[in-house]
C-alpha cells in the first residue's frame, strides 16, 4: 500500500473513531474548503500529504486554517518513537512553512 493511501486511511480512521468530523468541522467549513479548492486557492489534502517528510509516522490531525492572512494546512504527526511533530504548509503551494516538535 502506498504511503499516501496508508496516511489517508489512518486519517479517516482517526476522524471516525474520535468523532472529530462532527466536532471539528461544520457543514459551512466543508463547503468553504471545497469552494477554495475548486477556485484553486488551496491544494487538496492528497497533494499536501505528498509534500510532508517521510517520518514513518501516523497523522493525528489535519486542519485548514487562516493564519496571518494566509491559508495554511496544519498537520500533526506522531512518529514511531512517540514524538509528535506539527507541520505548517502553505495551502496554496504546499510549501513547508514551519516544523516544530510538540511537548
For each residue, the residues with C-beta under 8 A, 3 or more apart:
1: 5 6 9
2: 5 6
3: 6 7 54
4: 7 8 46 49 50
5: 1 2 8 9
6: 1 2 3 9 10
7: 3 4 10 11 49 58 59
8: 4 5 11 12 45 46 49
9: 1 5 6 12 13
10: 6 7 13 14 58 59
11: 7 8 14 15 59 62
12: 8 9 15 16
13: 9 10 16 17
14: 10 11 17 18 20 58 59 60 61
15: 11 12 18 20 21
16: 12 13 19 21
17: 13 14
18: 14 15
19: 16 22 23
20: 14 15 23 24 25 61
21: 15 16 24 25
22: 19 25
23: 19 20
24: 20 21 63
25: 20 21 22 29 30
26: 29 30
27: 30 31
28: 31 32
29: 25 26 32 33
30: 25 26 27 33 34
31: 27 28 34 35
32: 28 29 35 36
33: 29 30 36 37 42 64
34: 30 31 37 38
35: 31 32 38 39
36: 32 33 39 41 42 64 71 91
37: 33 34 40 41 42 43 44
38: 34 35
39: 35 36
40: 37
41: 36 37 71 91 92
42: 33 36 37 64 71 73 91 92
43: 37 47 48 91 92 93 94
44: 37 47 48
45: 8 48 49 62 73
46: 4 8 49 50
47: 43 44 50 51 94
48: 43 44 45 51 52 62 73 75 89 91 94
49: 4 7 8 45 46 52 59 75
50: 4 46 47 94
51: 47 48 89 94 95 96
52: 48 49 55 75 77 87 89 96
53: 87 99
54: 3
55: 52 77 79 85
56: 79 80
57: 77 78 79 80 85
58: 7 10 14 77 78
59: 7 10 11 14 49 62 75 76 77
60: 14 76 77 78 84
61: 14 20 74 75 76
62: 11 45 48 59 73 74 75 76
63: 24 73 74
64: 33 36 42 71 72 73 91
65: 71 72 73 74
66: 69 70 71 72
67: 70 71 72 88
68:
69: 66
70: 66 67 90 91
71: 36 41 42 64 65 66 67 90 91 92
72: 64 65 66 67 88 89 90 91 97
73: 42 45 48 62 63 64 65 88 89 91
74: 61 62 63 65 86 87 88
75: 48 49 52 59 61 62 86 87 88 89
76: 59 60 61 62 84 85 86 87 102
77: 52 55 57 58 59 60 84 85 86 87
78: 57 58 60 82 83 84
79: 55 56 57 82 83 84 85
80: 56 57
81:
82: 78 79
83: 78 79 101 102
84: 60 76 77 78 79 101 102
85: 55 57 76 77 79 99 100 101 102
86: 74 75 76 77 98 99 100 101 102
87: 52 53 74 75 76 77 96 98 99
88: 67 72 73 74 75 96 97 98 99
89: 48 51 52 72 73 75 94 95 96 97
90: 70 71 72 93 94 95 97
91: 36 41 42 43 48 64 70 71 72 73 94
92: 41 42 43 71
93: 43 90
94: 43 47 48 50 51 89 90 91
95: 51 89 90
96: 51 52 87 88 89 99
97: 72 88 89 90
98: 86 87 88
99: 53 85 86 87 88 96
100: 85 86
101: 83 84 85 86
102: 76 83 84 85 86
103:
